[in-house]
């Protein structure tokens, strides 16, 4: 009898230990993805394709929305998310701050998907008219570089304007109240502001910047779960292919899920290109140019080597 009781206790203890290990293992197999208001990632979320592909591998997916790229990469830096997407500038600021990020892919250039806008009744007619004016933008976002290069093209320097760093929601409020003279913003906030306020563009990124969208992950996640990164990449490619083949259906199907009016989403979709690709030397060189520009302007404290943050082939 004593032996039976002893074995029973061992079984119970073993079950408890096994339960703890299983819980820890399950927690480790959650992929935490950060996304923004619009882009392939949120369409991937809406379609549920990634959950379907990762389930056989034993992974669950946790999604978190962020107002902009800098906030998303800060979460990646502190370990709150594993994978996400941003524009060109945020990973440069993040890498300069020591964030352990890795570039894993990018979308084609979309220069028309960001712009410098002014109120419909503004007297400002060109970027050159911004001299001495207050301009709102999200610090460290993709539009930060657009502003720098657009000013340069117009014969102005970054110091010729007054910059007001505001996230999209606060910038929209300041823009509508007339607290700023111009706003540099990306899709879908751009199309939404144009539709709601009649805002007009001084310039978009055409002929000025590429405006790539990048997919990034924490270095630890890439090293520990390369097969998951590959699955995410393949899933993004499937969604991009679907968008390119069904552009007229994107707004109809996804506007309710994204919380965007259909006409706004139609404009946002039309201004972007889709087709995720692995990082190339040419894209690295373009990113390095942005990094060098920001360092020269004193916007990042130290020079960085973008290639140090690129996922290398196995």
Order of alpha helices (4+ residues) and beta strands (2+ residues): alpha-beta-alpha-alpha-beta-alpha-beta-alpha-beta-beta-beta-alpha-beta-alpha-beta-alpha-beta-beta-alpha-alpha-alpha-alpha-alpha
